[in-house]
Amino acid sequence: MKTLVVYYSLTGNTRAVARRVARQLKADVLEVRTVKTYPDDIDVLLGLGKQEVKTGYLPQLQPYRVDLEKYDAVILAAPVWWSTFAPAMKTFMKGKDWSGKKVYPLATNGGTLGHTPSDFRRALKGAEVAPVLSVEFGEDRRQTTPETLIKEWLTIIE
Ligand SMILES: Cc1cc2nc3c(=O)[nH]c(=O)nc-3n(C[C@H](O)[C@H](O)[C@H](O)COP(=O)(O)O)c2cc1C
């Protein structure tokens, strides 16, 4: 079975988890990046993120190549922004044919997944969507979700 890990990460938390997961599964990796950059100031970023989520904004992604046909399973990893996946992941999921795919969403967050799980299911019409793995990070940006939990989650994919 061939697996692809697709991730979006603004500040590195999701990148670290996604890369580790990909290594453990020997999966292919695709990082999606936005064309525009986001502000460094956390308060400005939070405000902008809120507005993007509220309006359903779809940021343009830098060009990438992916052939989803090649993969039986896809892991989609993204940070939670205002109780849902970050807008860049929304852009990635949109307009693709997910039918028949097994999708394993992973969401890094600071403690509130919100409606991320149901939003993933809605965005991935036709796919078999596994329960979302929540990977939490503390204020100090340290991962608080134990690695054993991630390893356990990986066994449903392998
Ligand atoms: C705009 C914005 C909104 C956020 N909203 C939430 C949220 O609703 N719930 C939560 O638990 N964490 C929230 N966070 C924290 C991030 O989900 C968390 O820090 C994540 O691990 C960042 O991933 P990254 O380093 O890969 O970008 C938010 C962060 C940002 C920047």
The ligand as a MOL file (V3000), in Angstrom:
LIG
                    3D

  0  0  0     0  0            999 V3000
M  V30 BEGIN CTAB
M  V30 COUNTS 31 33 0 0 0
M  V30 BEGIN ATOM
M  V30 1 C -4.5650 31.8680 13.3580 0
M  V30 2 C -4.4400 30.7850 14.3800 0
M  V30 3 C -5.5720 30.2520 14.9680 0
M  V30 4 C -5.4680 29.2070 15.8920 0
M  V30 5 N -6.6170 28.6540 16.4020 0
M  V30 6 C -6.5240 27.6000 17.2290 0
M  V30 7 C -7.7050 26.9520 17.7210 0
M  V30 8 O -8.8440 27.2930 17.3640 0
M  V30 9 N -7.5520 25.9150 18.5960 0
M  V30 10 C -6.3100 25.4820 19.0160 0
M  V30 11 O -6.2490 24.5570 19.8110 0
M  V30 12 N -5.1800 26.0560 18.5430 0
M  V30 13 C -5.2500 27.0890 17.6660 0
M  V30 14 N -4.1100 27.6690 17.1720 0
M  V30 15 C -2.7880 27.0740 17.5560 0
M  V30 16 C -2.2490 26.1620 16.4610 0
M  V30 17 O -3.2030 25.2150 16.0480 0
M  V30 18 C -1.0290 25.3780 16.9260 0
M  V30 19 O -0.0580 26.2270 17.4450 0
M  V30 20 C -0.4470 24.5560 15.7760 0
M  V30 21 O 0.2980 23.4710 16.2860 0
M  V30 22 C 0.4320 25.3790 14.8320 0
M  V30 23 O 0.9040 24.5450 13.7890 0
M  V30 24 P 2.1210 24.9440 12.8340 0
M  V30 25 O 3.2970 25.2680 13.7330 0
M  V30 26 O 2.3670 23.7260 12.0260 0
M  V30 27 O 1.7060 26.1160 12.0060 0
M  V30 28 C -4.1800 28.7100 16.2570 0
M  V30 29 C -3.0440 29.2810 15.6790 0
M  V30 30 C -3.1550 30.2940 14.7530 0
M  V30 31 C -1.9110 30.8600 14.1150 0
M  V30 END ATOM
M  V30 BEGIN BOND
M  V30 1 1 1 2
M  V30 2 1 2 3
M  V30 3 2 2 30
M  V30 4 2 3 4
M  V30 5 1 4 5
M  V30 6 1 4 28
M  V30 7 2 5 6
M  V30 8 1 6 7
M  V30 9 1 6 13
M  V30 10 2 7 8
M  V30 11 1 7 9
M  V30 12 1 9 10
M  V30 13 2 10 11
M  V30 14 1 10 12
M  V30 15 2 12 13
M  V30 16 1 13 14
M  V30 17 1 14 15
M  V30 18 1 14 28
M  V30 19 1 15 16
M  V30 20 1 16 17
M  V30 21 1 16 18
M  V30 22 1 18 19
M  V30 23 1 18 20
M  V30 24 1 20 21
M  V30 25 1 20 22
M  V30 26 1 22 23
M  V30 27 1 23 24
M  V30 28 2 24 25
M  V30 29 1 24 26
M  V30 30 1 24 27
M  V30 31 2 28 29
M  V30 32 1 29 30
M  V30 33 1 30 31
M  V30 END BOND
M  V30 END CTAB
M  END
